[in-house]
Amino acid sequence: MLRKLLLAAATLLLAALSAAPAMASHLLLPQEVALAQQQAQKAAPKADKAAQAADQIKTYGNRLGEGLGRAGMWPAPSAADWKKPVPIRWQRSWADAVATAKRTGKAILICINMDGEPASEHYAGIRYRDPEIAKLYEKYVCVIASVYRHNPRDYDEKGRRIPCPRFGHVTCGEHIHIEPLLFEKFMEGRRIAPRHIMVELDGSETYDVMLTNDTASVFDKVQEGILQRDPSLLRKVRGDRSIFEKIASRDAADRAAVEKAFLGGDKNTKRKLLEAARANKAAAPVDLLRLGLFSLDSELNKKARAALIESESPQAVDLISEALRAPISAEERSKLIETLTRIGAVSAKAKTLSVVHKGMTSKSKTVDVENWATAVAGGSYPAPKTRLDLSKRISEVDSRVAEAPQDKAALIELARSSLAIAVHPKTAPKWVKPHLADAILAGLKAEKLGAKGWPVDATLAVAYWYSGQKLQAFERASKAMQALPDDPKSWNSMAVLDIFVQSRRKQIRDAYIAKQPWDQSLMTNVHSTYQILAKHPFGTAMHVADHYDFIRFFGAIRQADAALQAGLKRFPSSAPLHQRLRQALLRRSGMQGLENYYSRWLQKEDAPKQLEWFAGYASVVAAEFWRRRGRLDESKAAYGRAIERFEQCISKYPETEASSDHWIAMAHAGQARIAFEQSRLDDAVALTLRSFERKQDAANKLDSMNISAVSNARQVLAKLREEKRSELAEKLGAALQALPAELLRRPAFENVGGAGRRGQRRGRGPGRGQRPERRR
């Protein structure tokens, strides 16, 4: 039909243009006739080319109008589907894709996917695993983007790549890392999946296919993009290159071949490959160097580090950061940091990391860590005063100031007492600002009379902070930190430390966002101040979490892990710290390592209260990662361990019943999904009903793969009806209808134009799951 329309349009156009010369004597000038003839000559091949392309397009997938419903148009992949390999060779980075496109002359095809959304699940589990679809995509240089992690880590303990189980070939880190860049370049502010974008060699877009109601139209466009493309753009690529020549290539297939040669080669081959990589300073294959770096052979380790030290490639930055975590000599550490500094001339990330590592190993000139640590360690600290005591104290000091307006000590005491009552939890909100204003006024008067140092600056810093005058607070906190406090164990001193570290964090953050240089002393001060807060009587678990997040973001992984371990010793039942521990354990030792860590911890005599709850939740997390990898039996077993842990937690700590029931229901829902993917429909129904019965409110809660008990039940129901199992379908349908209407609403991403969802549940604890407020 499309071909006929195109041919008709072309025929009409040619007829109209060919008639132009006949009318020239009456309507057109001679030059206009010539122009019309030229246009006719140009239009004819274009129309013919479009018609030829339409004629060559084959139908793949399902087409709208075939009477298929949602489940029929995008059938959910089964366990057998997920086990099939992905034959599409995705490039590992956008830079690699661009380089490969220029070398081959191929256009780039961007594929965007998300977890849980039915069409995305269909593409990832069925279409991207179809050899026929892979042949279509072979004509492009392909990249895949998804913000969801399916493997807890990207490399094993030997430095070998762990391909994403959902997409194959790329690691999860690679398809996550590429997404923000593609969003900025091509998505026009709309995160929609599934989505397919064709990008030409000059960076222009040929098509952007999204929000389609079938799969066939997407594959039509994929074919059309190639059929209408100028074939002369393609370049011949030598196929007889040696493995050593492939080291310079950025094509994913060549990179994989080089890594395979290293893993399967003898020591001499490995040595030569690393030497060739070292010679290729501008584009050293990072994953080859990683294999050398994590090799058990010390000579190969050294060669890999030597190649990293001489590297000029921004792609080597992350591996250099990893190398700095290892126990290496001070000389090698210094050289690696200098390499970061050198690459920093072309890479903002490298420059930042070099400043961070220098800052983490320097001694602060502003924060006296040793004396602060001594001052806040051990002993007792004063109990907080009641609001009545503070009111009496203010009255007394007011009288002193009235009698002696020039009394600096009395003014400082008035400022401190006014601040204390302003931030007291029982002070009515309407009186907070007046008390803060009194504190600031008294502090400034005392300063004008000659008072200086910690008492004045610390009081004004906190008063300004709670008055919303952050810049003044930052300035005063910086002045206060130039001396040790007279009240090191007080809440006030903790607040000053907090304000000071916020000021330094802001300076770093602002410079980083603006891509401007910043001094390493800022990171030194951040790290040093958080070390004090970790020991301060009024320090909190959130101080530890903030410390961990900030320095880890900037690449100080080793120091961040140490801070987290110290924080868990002090705050063993902190949900935010357990969240970060789970992530660290998954990155380091995978799902088994995560569960084993909590099992060993539970066996210790000093195991904290409610650790059973966190162990149960760790098993839920492990189960979901096993599901992502298609290891459904391991996932089912992990869900079973989670249920057992939560049941034990309820028996020991009844106050955890509500949250434990929630996760037991989620675990049953996860097992129901496994049963569905394994085509065990009877079990899928039974487990779904068990989930509904255990905690009805959990029925529409999405797991980390964006699937809820309700959404899975709908797919199970469609399958039951397809297989004519009416009795079981009626039973499940009745259970769904019995749920409140709000639990049956579809998630936003299942609606046209709906936004994706990133899970925010990982920080929940056995209580209400709210982040604790900092003590005022």
C-alpha positions, 0 to 999 in steps of 0.5 A: 500500500505504501509503495503504491502511494509513493509511486502515485505521488511520484507520477503526479509530480513528474506529470506536473513538472513535465507539463511546465515546458508546454506552458512556458510561452504563456506563463513561464520564463525560459530560466523557470522552465529550465529550473522546473526540468532540473527539479523534475530530474532530482525528484524522480530518483528520490521518489523512485528510491523511496518506492524501492525502499518501501518495496524492500521492507519486510514485516517483522513483529506485530502490526497494529490492526491485527486484533492483538491486545496489549499482552498480544502485541508485546508478549512478556518474555518467558524464562526460556526467552531470557536464556537466549543470547543477545546477538546484537553487538552493542558498542561499549561507549558513545565515543567508541560508537562514534569512532567505529561509525567513522571507520566503517561509514555506518550510521548509529542506532540508539536503543533506549530501554527500561525495566518493567514497561511491557514493550521494553520487556518485550524488546529486551527479552524477545526482539533483541534476542531474535537473530533476524532482528540482529541482522537488521541491526548489523547494518548500524553501529548500535548502542543501548541505554538503560538506567537500571542495573541488572548485575551488581558489578561489572567485573569479577575478581579477576578483572573479567567483564560481566556482561549485562544479562538483559542486553548482553555484551555491554556491562551494566555500568556501560549502558547506565553511563551512556544514558545521561549523555544520550539524554542531553544530545538526542532525547529533547528532555523526554525520557521515553522507552522503548525508543530507537534513534538513527544518528548519521555520521555528522551527528544529525538525526534521521529518525526518532521512533517512540510511543508506537502502538506496535513493533512492526512499524519500528522495524519498518523504520529501522529498515527504511533508514538503511534502504534510503541511505547513500551506500557510498558512505560505507567504507571497506574495513580490512578483515585480516588484521592481527590481534595486535593491530586490533588493540588500536580499534575501538570497535566492541568486537575487536576489543572482545577479541583482544581480551579473549586472546589475553585470557586464552594466551600463554604468558608470552602472548599476554606480555606482548599484548600489554606491551602493545597496549602500552605503546598505544597511549592515546587509546589503550584498551582499558579492559585489557589493562584491567585483566593485567592489573587483576592478574595473579602474575606480579610481572603482568600487574606491573606491566599493566600499571606501567601502561596506565601510568603512561596512558593519555586516554580519558577512558583509563581514568576509572581504572587508574582510580581502581588501581589506587585502591590497591596496596601499591608502593608510594612511588607508584601511587604518586605516579598514578596520581600524576597521570590523572593530573596529566590527563586532567588537561583534557578530562574534567573527571581526571582532574577532579580525581587527581585533586581528590586523591591529593586532598585525601592524603594531605593534612588540613591546615584549618581543621585540627583533627588530632586535637578535636578528636581528643576533645570529643573522645570519651567522657560525658557531655552536658544534658540538654537544658529544658526550655524552662531552664533556658527561659530563666537563664535568658531573664538572668542574663538580660538583667546583667546586660541591662545593668552593664551594657558593655559586658562582653561575657554577658552579651555572649551568654545572652546570644548563646541562650537565645540561640539555645531556646530558638532551636529547642524542639519545644519552642513554638515556631512563631518564637524561633525567628525572634530568638534567633534575631536576639542571638545575632544582635547580642553576638554582634554587639559583643563582637563590636565591644572586642569579643572574638573567637569561637564563642562569638563566631560559632554562635553567629554561625548557627544563628545565621544558619537557622535564620536562612542566611547561609552565606553569613553562616558559612563565613562565621563557621570558617572563622570559628574553625580557626580555633578549638571550641570551649564546648567541644562536646556540645550540640553547638560545636557539632552544628558548627562542624556541620555548617563548616563541612557544608560550606566546603562541600558547596564550594567543591560542588559549585566548581565541579558543576561549573567545570572550574578548578578547585583547591585540594585543601577543600577536600582535605577539610571535608574529609577531616571534618567528617572524621571528627563528626564520626566521633562527636557525641552529637554526630549522626548516622547521616553524617557518616552517610553524607561523608561516604556519599560525597567522597565516594562520588569523587572517587575516594573509594578506599576511604569511603569504605573505611568511613562506612565500616566505622559508622556501622560500628557506631550505628549498627541499626542505621537503615541508610548505612545498611543501604550503602553497605548492601551496595558496597557488598554487591559491587565487591562480592555479588549476591552470595557475598551479600547474604553471606556477610549478613549471615556471619554478622548474625552469628556474632554475639554482639549482633545488633537488634533487628539485624534479622530484618536487614538480613531479610532485606539483603536476601530480597535484594539478592533475589532480585539480582538473581532474577535479572541474571535469569538464575530463577532457581537461585532467586526463588531460594533467596526469596525463601530465605528472606521470608524466613528472616522476616518471620523470625524478625516478627517473632523477636521484634513485634514492632517490625510486623508491618514492614516485615509483612510488606516484604514477605508479600513482595517476596511472594510476588517475586516468586509468583513472577518466577513461576510465571516466567517458568510457565508454572501458572498454578504456582503463579496464581497461588503465590500471587494470592498469598501475596495479596493475603499477606499485605494487600497494600503491597499489591501495587508496589513495584519491585526494583524491576518495575513489576508489581504483584498486580502487573504480574497478575494481569499477565498471568491472567492473560496467559490463562485466558489464552490457554483456556484455563477458565477456572483458574482465570476466574479465581485470579480475576476475582482476586484482582477485582476484590482489590481497592481501585487505587491498587489497580491503577497502572504505573505512569510508565505504562501510560502514553508519555508516562515517566519512568521510575527509579526505585527509592525504597532501598533506604527503608528500615524496620520502622517507618522508613523515614530519614531521621531529621537532624537534631535541632 
